């Protein structure tokens, strides 16, 4: 499909460098980058309702401790 798009300067530069490094056209590079971004974005997590009625994420097998929260706060998360 042929279409016109406007890219920010730094995005155009990145895509051009990416294309040159791989020996592909700018169009092929943008297609590849969009495909990679599509598969990198996880589906939205399912939010469950806990026994207390509060929303919660599905169990991941990891325990969230006070130390985990403290570390994330220190990192500015």
Backbone as JSON, one array per atom type, in Angstrom:
{
  "sequence": "XXXXXXXXXXXXXXXXXXXXXXXXXXXXXXXXXXXXXXXXXXXXXXXXXXXXXXXXXXXXXXXXXXXXXXXXXXXXX",
  "N": [[0.84, -1.17, 0.0], [0.56, 2.17, -0.8], [1.37, 5.18, 0.75], [1.49, 8.42, 2.33], [3.41, 9.76, 4.95], [4.17, 11.74, 7.85], [7.11, 12.17, 9.55], [8.76, 12.75, 12.65], [11.82, 14.58, 12.92], [13.94, 13.25, 14.33], [12.97, 10.65, 14.4], [12.87, 9.99, 11.71], [15.6, 10.11, 11.15], [16.55, 8.02, 12.78], [15.22, 5.79, 11.62], [16.32, 5.9, 9.06], [19.07, 5.44, 9.55], [18.84, 2.9, 10.65], [17.84, 1.51, 8.42], [19.99, 1.82, 6.6], [22.01, 0.46, 7.97], [21.16, -2.12, 7.76], [20.98, -2.52, 5.1], [18.62, -2.09, 3.69], [15.6, -0.66, 2.26], [14.13, 2.53, 3.21], [11.38, 2.32, 3.52], [11.08, -0.46, 3.91], [12.46, -0.68, 6.3], [10.88, 0.84, 8.07], [8.52, -0.67, 7.96], [9.48, -3.05, 9.13], [10.23, -2.14, 11.7], [7.76, -1.29, 12.72], [6.36, -3.72, 12.73], [7.91, -5.11, 14.63], [7.42, -3.51, 16.88], [4.72, -3.95, 17.17], [4.57, -6.62, 18.03], [5.91, -6.41, 20.38], [4.39, -5.08, 22.2], [2.57, -5.87, 24.94], [-0.58, -7.51, 25.53], [-3.29, -5.86, 27.19], [-3.31, -6.25, 30.68], [-5.36, -8.64, 32.35], [-7.72, -7.63, 34.66], [-8.62, -8.64, 37.77], [-11.17, -9.23, 40.26], [-10.65, -9.06, 43.62], [-11.13, -10.99, 46.71], [-11.89, -9.1, 48.57], [-13.14, -7.29, 47.05], [-11.6, -5.42, 45.84], [-9.81, -4.3, 42.92], [-7.45, -6.39, 41.21], [-4.38, -7.57, 39.75], [-3.83, -10.48, 37.7], [-2.35, -13.41, 39.22], [1.19, -13.66, 39.13], [3.11, -15.3, 40.02], [5.15, -14.14, 41.3], [6.17, -12.61, 44.33], [5.21, -9.62, 45.79], [6.93, -7.58, 47.78], [7.5, -5.4, 50.64], [10.07, -4.44, 50.34], [10.39, -4.65, 47.58], [8.58, -2.71, 46.68], [9.72, -0.45, 47.87], [12.19, -0.35, 46.52], [11.3, 0.15, 43.89], [10.13, 2.65, 44.27], [12.4, 4.17, 44.87], [13.67, 4.09, 42.44], [12.11, 5.74, 41.02], [9.83, 4.87, 39.84]],
  "CA": [[0.0, 0.0, 0.0], [1.34, 3.4, -0.9], [0.8, 6.25, 1.55], [2.44, 9.44, 2.77], [3.37, 10.02, 6.39], [5.1, 12.75, 8.34], [7.9, 11.68, 10.68], [9.58, 13.73, 13.35], [13.18, 14.52, 12.39], [14.76, 12.23, 14.98], [12.43, 9.34, 14.0], [13.34, 9.78, 10.34], [17.03, 9.83, 11.23], [16.7, 6.67, 13.33], [14.78, 4.82, 10.62], [17.29, 5.94, 7.97], [20.27, 4.75, 10.03], [18.44, 1.49, 10.78], [17.76, 0.97, 7.06], [21.34, 1.76, 6.03], [22.78, -0.57, 8.67], [20.68, -3.43, 7.32], [21.0, -2.58, 3.64], [17.24, -2.17, 3.19], [15.01, 0.65, 1.99], [13.49, 3.19, 4.34], [10.04, 1.72, 3.66], [11.24, -1.79, 4.51], [12.88, -0.47, 7.69], [9.71, 1.28, 8.84], [7.66, -1.85, 8.08], [10.08, -3.96, 10.1], [10.15, -1.54, 13.03], [6.36, -1.31, 13.16], [6.06, -5.12, 13.04], [8.57, -5.42, 15.9], [6.7, -2.79, 17.93], [3.42, -4.61, 17.32], [4.72, -7.84, 18.81], [6.53, -6.09, 21.67], [3.39, -4.5, 23.1], [1.75, -6.93, 25.51], [-2.0, -7.23, 25.68], [-3.58, -5.27, 28.49], [-3.5, -7.33, 31.66], [-6.71, -8.87, 32.85], [-7.83, -7.17, 36.03], [-9.57, -9.47, 38.49], [-11.71, -8.66, 41.49], [-10.23, -9.86, 44.76], [-12.16, -11.34, 47.68], [-12.34, -7.89, 49.27], [-13.8, -6.42, 46.09], [-10.63, -4.52, 45.23], [-9.24, -4.84, 41.69], [-6.09, -6.92, 41.33], [-3.84, -8.21, 38.56], [-3.73, -11.93, 37.86], [-1.11, -13.82, 39.86], [2.31, -13.87, 38.21], [4.06, -16.2, 40.64], [6.13, -13.35, 42.05], [5.64, -11.97, 45.52], [5.58, -8.22, 45.91], [7.24, -7.3, 49.18], [7.75, -4.0, 50.95], [11.37, -4.11, 49.75], [10.17, -4.46, 46.15], [7.94, -1.41, 46.53], [10.71, 0.57, 48.24], [13.15, -0.25, 45.43], [10.64, 0.82, 42.77], [9.98, 4.07, 44.62], [13.73, 4.77, 44.76], [13.98, 4.18, 41.02], [11.22, 6.73, 40.43], [8.74, 4.21, 39.12]],
  "C": [[0.9, 1.24, 0.0], [0.62, 4.49, -0.11], [1.89, 7.25, 1.91], [2.28, 9.63, 4.27], [4.37, 11.11, 6.72], [5.8, 12.19, 9.57], [8.61, 12.85, 11.34], [11.02, 13.53, 12.87], [14.0, 13.39, 13.02], [14.27, 10.81, 14.65], [12.91, 9.0, 12.59], [14.82, 9.42, 10.33], [17.27, 8.41, 11.74], [16.35, 5.62, 12.28], [15.77, 4.77, 9.45], [18.58, 5.2, 8.34], [20.0, 3.25, 10.13], [18.42, 0.82, 9.4], [19.15, 0.8, 6.45], [22.16, 0.64, 6.67], [22.39, -1.97, 8.21], [20.65, -3.59, 5.81], [19.61, -2.73, 3.04], [16.72, -0.76, 2.94], [14.39, 1.23, 3.25], [12.1, 2.59, 4.58], [10.12, 0.36, 4.34], [11.63, -1.66, 5.99], [11.69, -0.08, 8.55], [8.73, 0.12, 9.01], [8.18, -2.79, 9.16], [9.96, -3.42, 11.52], [8.72, -1.55, 13.57], [5.95, -2.73, 13.53], [6.66, -5.52, 14.4], [7.84, -4.74, 17.06], [5.35, -3.45, 18.2], [3.52, -5.84, 18.21], [5.29, -7.57, 20.19], [5.52, -5.56, 22.68], [2.5, -5.62, 23.64], [0.28, -6.52, 25.53], [-2.22, -6.62, 27.06], [-3.84, -6.4, 29.48], [-4.97, -7.44, 32.07], [-6.74, -8.42, 34.3], [-8.96, -7.96, 36.69], [-10.11, -8.71, 39.69], [-11.35, -9.59, 42.63], [-11.37, -10.15, 45.71], [-12.72, -10.12, 48.42], [-13.08, -6.93, 48.35], [-12.87, -5.46, 45.4], [-10.09, -5.13, 43.93], [-7.82, -5.33, 41.91], [-5.68, -7.55, 40.01], [-3.8, -9.71, 38.78], [-2.4, -12.31, 38.48], [-0.01, -14.1, 38.83], [3.32, -14.86, 38.78], [5.12, -15.47, 41.43], [5.44, -12.71, 43.25], [6.14, -10.53, 45.56], [5.73, -7.93, 47.39], [7.4, -5.8, 49.39], [9.08, -3.55, 50.36], [11.24, -3.87, 48.25], [9.59, -3.08, 45.89], [8.93, -0.29, 46.82], [11.72, 0.76, 47.1], [12.55, 0.47, 44.22], [10.46, 2.3, 43.03], [11.31, 4.81, 44.47], [14.11, 4.98, 43.31], [13.09, 5.19, 40.31], [10.11, 6.13, 39.61], [7.46, 4.68, 39.67]]
}
